[in-house]
Amino acid sequence: MQPAEENDLISATDPKTIEIESTYNGYHLTFPLDASQLPKLVEEFREKRTLHAKYILTILHETRKLLKGMGSWNHVPMGNMPFVTVCGDIHGQMEDLLLIFYKV
């Protein structure tokens, strides 16, 4: 049996297989994305214009690849502060909370 994450639509659909119809008149993205495209992309969202499914799935696939490559613990320099700890939901597990305090 495959993990649940591999059964979802995002995983199952390869954005490269999706064609952009000639009737699509929305914003066209180029990948990899760079900072020069962001102002136009933000404007499109503010104007509530629809972004093509191919672009949405490509962004989701790329984001997923980046996030999967990140560890659960990330250290970020904070200037004069020795550190800041950010953690996700521990689902009320006191032992996990104590472990987080112990680790830092």
C-alpha positions in Angstrom: 0.0 0.0 0.0 1.3 3.5 -0.9 1.6 6.2 1.7 -1.4 8.6 1.7 0.7 11.5 0.4 1.4 9.5 -2.8 -2.3 8.9 -3.3 -3.3 12.6 -3.5 -4.0 14.5 -6.6 -0.9 16.7 -6.2 1.4 13.6 -6.3 -0.6 11.8 -9.0 -0.7 14.6 -11.5 2.4 15.6 -13.3 2.1 19.2 -14.3 4.2 18.6 -17.4 1.4 16.5 -18.8 -1.2 19.3 -18.6 -1.6 21.4 -21.7 -2.4 25.1 -21.5 -5.4 25.8 -23.8 -5.0 28.5 -26.4 -8.1 30.2 -24.9 -6.2 30.7 -21.6 -5.7 34.5 -21.2 -4.3 34.6 -17.7 -0.8 35.2 -16.6 1.9 32.8 -17.9 4.6 31.8 -15.5 8.1 30.6 -16.4 10.0 28.1 -14.2 12.0 28.3 -12.2 10.2 31.2 -10.7 12.3 34.3 -9.9 11.6 37.5 -8.0 10.8 39.5 -11.1 7.6 37.5 -11.6 6.2 38.0 -8.1 4.8 41.5 -8.5 2.7 40.4 -11.5 1.6 37.2 -9.7 0.5 39.2 -6.6 -1.4 41.6 -8.9 -3.2 38.6 -10.5 -4.2 37.3 -7.1 -5.4 40.7 -5.9 -7.5 41.1 -9.1 -8.9 37.6 -8.4 -7.8 36.3 -11.8 -7.5 32.5 -12.2 -4.1 31.0 -12.6 -3.9 27.9 -14.8 -4.0 24.5 -13.1 -0.6 23.7 -14.7 1.1 26.6 -12.9 -0.7 25.9 -9.6 0.4 22.2 -9.7 3.9 23.2 -10.7 4.2 25.6 -7.7 2.8 22.9 -5.4 5.2 20.2 -6.7 8.2 22.6 -6.3 7.2 23.7 -2.8 6.7 20.0 -1.8 10.2 19.1 -3.0 11.7 22.0 -1.0 9.8 21.3 2.2 10.6 17.5 2.0 14.3 18.4 1.9 14.1 20.5 5.0 14.7 19.0 8.4 12.4 19.3 11.4 15.0 21.5 13.1 16.3 24.6 11.5 18.8 27.0 13.2 18.6 30.6 12.1 20.9 33.4 13.4 18.9 36.0 15.4 21.4 38.8 16.0 21.8 39.5 19.7 19.5 36.7 20.7 21.1 33.3 21.3 18.3 31.4 19.5 14.5 31.2 18.9 12.8 27.8 18.8 9.8 27.3 16.5 8.0 24.0 16.5 4.8 22.7 15.1 1.8 21.2 16.8 2.8 18.6 19.4 -0.8 17.4 19.8 -0.9 18.0 23.5 2.0 15.6 24.2 3.8 16.8 27.3 6.7 14.5 26.7 7.3 16.0 23.3 7.2 19.5 24.8 9.7 18.5 27.4 11.9 17.0 24.8 11.8 20.2 22.8 12.9 22.2 25.9 15.6 19.7 26.6 17.0 19.8 23.1 17.3 23.6 23.0 
